[in-house]
Amino acid sequence: MKKIFFALLALFLLASCGLDHCSDIKNCYEVKSGLPQFSKTTLIYVKYLYRGGWYRDQMKVVNRAKDYLLKRASSKEKKLAIIFNTDETLLESPYLLDYEPDYSIIEKHHLQANFKSIRSTVELFNLAKAKNVTIFIITGRYTKERKATILNLNRQNISGWKEIYFRSIGTKNISRYKSAMRKKIVDMGYKIIINVGDQFSDLCGDDEAEMNFKLPNPFYYIPGCDTYDQNKN
């Protein structure tokens, strides 16, 4: 009976994953890893992570983002903005090959403030600074993790953002929260030219960027566009 239950659960998760695509989001670019999501075949993830596959796929996305950034920055428009997610976007989680959906366990990792930076997206971050594009970070982490998160970013020499947004306790729908933060940025008079994240929940919803860049992440999945209208919190 247990086998049947977990088989059905896996099918449900895979079906849910299939509802999120770049086609659901305006002007979205992604590079897919080609790996099965939620698979327990750890060896293929070890190879992808440590033999350079993940980094190469990230660079394909980031290079497109760099090209678009340079093009838009050359327009000399004022108040151009770029948005970054944190985990698996600017910072690499140490638990990628042993992901645990229990957030209390994830939070312990966050509070240690020892995640390594992801070189490709940090290059894009620094390019945005050099071109005077205002940087915002919208993380899925909670407000109580703010101090540790900023410490971790500073330890990795990631600095110069205008604001970093954290979600409050009780926020259930990531995509709706991130959409609301983007609205704040737009209401301040900024034009969001680029949004970068490893989950579709980083990108979809209202006030989407001119261009959305989806980084590969076959290691775990956070519900995104398919749940946007299902929960108002």
Secondary structure, DSSP 8 states (H G I E B T S, - for coil): -HHHHHHHHHHHHHHHHTT--GGGSTTEEE------TT---HHHHHHHHHSSHHHHHHHHHHHHHHHHHHHHHTTT-SSEEEEE-SBTTTEE-TTGGG----HHHHHHHHHHT--EE-HHHHHHHHHHHHTT-EEEEEEEEEGGGHHHHHHHHHHTT----SEEEEE-TT---HHHHHHHHHHHHHHTT-EEEEEEESSGGGT-SSS--SEEEE----S-----GGGTTT---
